Amino acid sequence: MTHEKNGLIHLLLVDDHPIVRDGIKANLEDAPGIEIVGEAASGEQAMELARKLRPNIVVMDMKLPDLTGIEVTERLHAEMPEVQVLVLS
């Protein structure tokens, strides 16, 4: 179960294609109860931002330039088991 922060679900978008991130953002930015707190274009950047921003949910691409989405998900769950990951492929 996802725990909301300040009444909002904090979301981190991870995809190496800006157009994909922009499309997801466009669909979710007006959704009530959701705040997009950050965007990452690589696995290492995703880990950095997740540590800093502590999102509730990470929307994860499987193909990233440095790590796979599975590797990032495994690292996230090891460090921050409370973070939920939604995989896009």
N, C-alpha and C positions, 0 to 999 in steps of 0.2 A: 504494500500500500504506500502511496506517495504522501508524504507529509508536506503540507503547504507552509510557506513562509510568508508571514504578514498577509495571510489570506490569498496569496498568489502562488501558483506553481511556477517555479523558476526553471526555465528551459535553456539548454545549451545546444546549438546546432553545429554539427560536425559533418562537413562535406568539402571536398577539394574544389568543387565547381561553384563559383559565386552565383551563377544563375539558379542552381538548385536551392542554395541557401535563401536566395531572394524569393523564390517561389514559395518555399515553406513559410518564410517570414510573412509574406503577403497573405497567406491563408490563415495564419495564426495571430497576427499582431492585433486584430480587433476582437479576438476570442476573449470572452470574460474569464477572469481568473488565471490567465496565462501571461507571464512576462518573459520575453526572450532576453536573457541576461548576457548572452555572448555568442560568438561565432568563431569556429576554428576551421582551418583549411588543411590541417594535418593532425596526425595522431599525437605527436609531441605537444603541439599547440593545444590540443584538446585536453591533455593531461594537465598542462600548466593552468589553463582557464578553469578546469574543474576544481583543482586545488584552491584556486583563488576565489572563485565565485560560488562554489558548493551548490550546484543546481540540484533540483529534485529529479529532473529527467534530462537525459542526453539523447538527442536524435542523431543516430550514428550511421554514417555511410560505411559500407564494407571495404571499398577500395579507396585507400588513402595513399599519398605518395611515400610515406616513410614507414608506417606500421599498418597492419590490417585493422579493420574495425573490431575483429575478434580479439586481437592483441590489446587494443585500447580498452575494450570492454573487460577483459580479464584483469588488467591493471586497475581499472576503476573499481571493480568489485573487491579487489584485494585491499585497496586503500580506503575506499568509501563505499562500503557495502549497502549503505542506505540509498545510494543513487540508482535510479532505474534507467535502463537503456532500452530505447526503441530503435531497432535496426531497420534501415532502409537499404534495399538492394536494387 
